[in-house]
Amino acid sequence: MLDTLLLLALNGLIWGLIIALIALGLSIIFGLLDIINIAHGDFFMVGTVLAWFTLELTGNFWVAFLIVPLIGFIFGALIQRVVIQPIRNVAALSIVATFGLSRRASVSPLERRRAASCRRSRAPFQCLESTTKSTGCLPR
């Protein structure tokens, strides 16, 4: 019983630290760059999935530990240069742009293919699904 309580407390502490890390990053980005980054959590998600994929591919934690931050840095620098920098002084556009990045990061390639094939089909109502994310298309 005491072991379970200790594990639960440790788990709660770890989750709290993860959420605090994300919040700290969000506040630093807003404080230094004056950009409201809605996609901040999605970048964490992409990094986590990339770390899991690298760990599964190589089987070595330390390789993933060294490679994933470098890939994340390159990905973040590319997003900064291509998306954020051109709209730096317009707050409304930064919200829209980072929301678009968030949407793009959270939709799986399978859902994108399904929605694209739905848009090309002649019976679009057959594509509608009752899932938490609407991947169907609306009639023209």
C-alpha positions as CSV (number, residue, x, y, z in Angstrom):
1,M,0.0,0.0,0.0
2,L,2.8,2.4,0.9
3,D,4.7,1.5,-2.3
4,T,1.6,2.3,-4.4
5,L,1.2,5.6,-2.6
6,L,4.8,6.5,-3.2
7,L,4.6,5.6,-6.9
8,L,1.4,7.7,-7.3
9,A,3.1,10.6,-5.6
10,L,6.2,10.3,-7.8
11,N,4.0,10.0,-10.9
12,G,2.1,13.1,-10.0
13,L,5.3,15.0,-9.3
14,I,6.7,14.0,-12.7
15,W,3.5,15.0,-14.6
16,G,3.5,18.3,-12.7
17,L,7.1,19.0,-13.7
18,I,6.3,18.2,-17.3
19,I,3.4,20.6,-17.3
20,A,5.5,23.2,-15.6
21,L,8.2,22.8,-18.2
22,I,5.7,23.3,-21.0
23,A,4.2,26.4,-19.3
24,L,7.7,27.8,-18.7
25,G,8.6,27.4,-22.4
26,L,5.3,29.0,-23.4
27,S,5.8,32.0,-21.2
28,I,9.4,32.5,-22.3
29,I,8.4,32.4,-26.0
30,F,5.7,35.0,-25.3
31,G,7.9,37.1,-23.1
32,L,10.9,37.3,-25.3
33,L,9.4,37.1,-28.8
34,D,5.9,38.5,-28.2
35,I,4.4,35.6,-30.1
36,I,1.4,33.6,-28.9
37,N,2.4,30.1,-29.9
38,I,-0.7,27.9,-29.9
39,A,1.4,25.0,-31.4
40,H,3.8,24.9,-28.4
41,G,2.3,21.7,-27.0
42,D,2.2,20.1,-30.4
43,F,5.9,20.6,-30.8
44,F,6.4,18.7,-27.5
45,M,4.2,16.0,-28.9
46,V,6.2,15.8,-32.1
47,G,9.4,15.6,-30.1
48,T,8.0,12.8,-27.9
49,V,6.9,10.8,-30.9
50,L,10.2,11.4,-32.6
51,A,12.0,10.2,-29.5
52,W,9.9,7.1,-29.3
53,F,10.4,6.3,-33.0
54,T,14.2,6.8,-32.7
55,L,14.3,4.6,-29.6
56,E,12.3,1.9,-31.4
57,L,14.4,2.2,-34.5
58,T,17.9,2.2,-32.8
59,G,17.1,0.4,-29.5
60,N,19.5,2.7,-27.8
61,F,18.3,5.4,-25.4
62,W,21.4,7.5,-25.6
63,V,21.3,7.7,-29.4
64,A,17.7,9.0,-29.2
65,F,18.7,11.3,-26.4
66,L,21.4,12.9,-28.6
67,I,19.7,12.9,-32.0
68,V,16.1,14.0,-31.1
69,P,17.0,17.4,-29.6
70,L,19.1,18.2,-32.7
71,I,16.3,17.3,-35.0
72,G,13.9,19.3,-32.9
73,F,16.2,22.3,-33.0
74,I,16.5,22.1,-36.8
75,F,12.7,21.7,-37.1
76,G,12.1,24.6,-34.7
77,A,14.6,26.9,-36.5
78,L,12.9,26.0,-39.9
79,I,9.5,26.8,-38.5
80,Q,10.8,30.1,-37.0
81,R,12.4,31.1,-40.3
82,V,9.6,30.1,-42.7
83,V,6.4,30.7,-40.6
84,I,7.1,33.0,-37.6
85,Q,9.7,35.5,-38.9
86,P,7.6,36.8,-41.8
87,I,4.7,37.7,-39.5
88,R,6.7,38.8,-36.5
89,N,4.9,42.1,-35.7
90,V,1.3,41.0,-36.4
91,A,-0.1,39.3,-33.3
92,A,-3.3,38.1,-35.0
93,L,-1.4,36.4,-37.8
94,S,0.9,34.7,-35.4
95,I,-2.1,33.2,-33.6
96,V,-3.6,32.0,-36.9
97,A,-0.2,30.7,-38.2
98,T,0.6,28.8,-35.0
99,F,-3.0,27.4,-34.9
100,G,-2.4,26.1,-38.4
101,L,0.9,24.5,-37.3
102,S,-1.0,23.0,-34.4
103,R,-3.7,21.6,-36.6
104,R,-1.2,20.3,-39.1
105,A,0.9,18.5,-36.3
106,S,-2.1,16.9,-34.7
107,V,-3.8,15.4,-37.8
108,S,-2.3,12.1,-38.8
109,P,-1.3,11.3,-42.4
110,L,-4.0,8.7,-42.5
111,E,-6.6,11.3,-41.7
112,R,-5.2,13.6,-44.3
113,R,-5.4,10.9,-47.0
114,R,-8.9,10.0,-46.0
115,A,-10.1,13.7,-46.1
116,A,-8.4,14.2,-49.5
117,S,-10.0,11.1,-51.0
118,C,-13.3,12.2,-49.5
119,R,-13.0,15.6,-51.2
120,R,-12.5,13.8,-54.6
121,S,-15.4,11.4,-54.1
122,R,-18.9,11.9,-55.6
123,A,-20.7,10.9,-52.3
124,P,-19.1,13.1,-49.6
125,F,-21.6,12.1,-46.9
126,Q,-20.2,8.5,-47.0
127,C,-16.9,9.9,-45.6
128,L,-18.3,11.4,-42.5
129,E,-17.3,9.6,-39.3
130,S,-18.4,9.9,-35.8
131,T,-15.0,10.3,-34.2
132,T,-13.6,12.8,-31.8
133,K,-11.9,14.5,-34.7
134,S,-14.0,15.3,-37.7
135,T,-12.1,13.9,-40.7
136,G,-15.0,13.9,-43.1
137,C,-15.8,16.5,-45.7
138,L,-18.7,18.7,-46.2
139,P,-20.9,18.6,-49.3
140,R,-20.1,21.1,-52.0
